[in-house]
Amino acid sequence: MQITMRQVALRSRVSVSTVSKALRDDPSIPIARCRQIQQLAAKMGYRPNPMVSVLMAQLHHHRRRSDPHSIAWIDLWHGEEEHEPVMETRGILKGARDRAGELGYQMELYRISKDFTGPRQLSRCLATRGQWGVIIPPVPAGFRNFPLDMRGLTAVTIGTSLLEPVMHRVSPNHFQGCVLAFERLQGMGFRRIGLALSPQMNKRVEGKWLGAYLSSQATAVGIVRIKPFIGASDDFRNHAEWLMKERPDAVLVAEEFDWKRACKQAAARGQIRPALGWLMSRQADRKNPGGLGRLDYRPEQLGHVAVDTVVSQIQRNERGEPADPRTILIDSVWIGN
């Protein structure tokens, strides 16, 4: 015998609508009460009827599309040019806006320096405006754990920088990208390919570039294995020592190291001026428009897929932190030589 929502409501001594809200973590129901009803429903063996769920999703979808609504884009940077993320967000936002428009949504921007001072004020603002679809692009180091109350919200983050709250994410495939970059440099004839990252950047991408680099070194034929440089981007003395010791002829980078000073110091023992291949397009475009080439992590596609992910959850009426968070990886392509 299939347990119905009405039976759960009778056992809980609440209305069917209250049970429905509790099962989807509606913020109008106290969190303790939500958990109590959810546990009772699970104990009774309640399972949602998939056909009813599909029908309700369609009804809600058509009703929402006939009303003005938008998806909230939460920008946690302070807007200062020098503090913007390495991942250039303009292309991501453009892709998100274009896709949102195709699906009948608008994109409304919230900037921490202008619109709100913290997560509580942000939550109140979203609730007041009836916005529960949220996209959070890459965040600065100080906001990797952002205590936003996810009850009642449907959210996705872009990249790997945001750790909490837990949500689905859309991210560049950093491992695939670094393998591709290594192979392209190898194809150009370089045999001493280095990697230079700061500890902060290595942590930000969850060690995926470093792992891909070491894997590529271990399996490539005709490559001289050299030790990667993991150090501060402004530590030109240690950087120069690494150049002198490892003598790379090409280096994969994502940040602006003090190459000029490091190479000048290293040149005392021989001319060492490695060519650069960039793992992040923002720095390549700004700091070194030439070089060997760069990875294009396809920012517009990241924004496009992020909107698809949020809208699909909205249509299924899924809110709160997902029990099974998923990551969608977007492969990069190489631009240049």
Steps between C-alpha positions, in 0.01 A plus 500: 500500500639837398525757779352837403583849612157520662585202721825666605301816579252307716780330693681831544176682592567775247352596164599343170644833387723508809631154420561605141697805613696304759606238246655770281659696790277803461641776728148581626513175700746491796799284416445271800141440391617433142740232620235345724250468214768378259611229742142391560429487127812288443406268789150454358649418159365804317625540143389780268294393200727567199208573265350749743843661545539544125149646469555747784836603356332577170220696667746702709719554195221647290373709788846644569566577135186714483618716793798738521787314665878489496803305613727665757870530409693546828831683451708480820789709368529861605519624144861615523680412178811367671295267718287342230533124459751339267206353310365784289132517591368723223481215253340272760237761581432561130444129441271483803298802390461372147381158615271646766337717234443198277317329787292805591698612804679821581833519681516738796841590640573536871839646593625476857652849495178667380191294577553320830741460788469134585320169448207580730416821319541321169262222609238755606536687172459183292198391703336844469543497122388140465829395343614151584709412196861599576834486315824574686804555273860451626553663841800667669702309760321665792161372384578135433272423793198729465227429761201547271181330622416264215150412619257600231778569247604318185863577425804410294856630525755539222856380549657335802557798730175490703505223762192579711207497474485175309339525157530359151787649303609561143875516458774509239662159469831611650663157475410459131609856429847461648553168320402671175736793563788266581440299183489816287833623641649157445373508142682831449827325578552600863658230714552670836145613581453659841201600710489806729213553746448677827373286792179706498431429133586133542249478783239696306499246216517210747844390379364392162759689293783359707358148477454526124852638456663220700292240317599645162867500598482140613349372175650727232776367276816705450423745780749600768322482834556811707364604835206746489530835677239549773570833665390859540464687173713790632777276642738568213812373685364146548351523156841590354662210686240265354570633150874450544462149641226361273575709188153470340468599135124560541282555807127459556372785716171646621628805689730793436832398654790747505657339195716796401686523832520121543638446151749785544637341815500155346680632190816539708554126440384496142215642298175364644184651358233231464200544273163517676181306447200630693249291694265796560389727217451812715868523594612403150294776340610764752858415582636312202296535182769315308664190638438145387124507535238449765214287616151622421274363775194606297346745749177555307434126503559496877230766542269321260522168687469670840163647397382165363592339833312758707191501279475120500498507881239775503276293276537203734440727800828393661620733773766503767839331510498191275552166671706389199683806364621462142772663297470558125840536332548708185806407293741776399650561155844635409536832322828600342782306342 
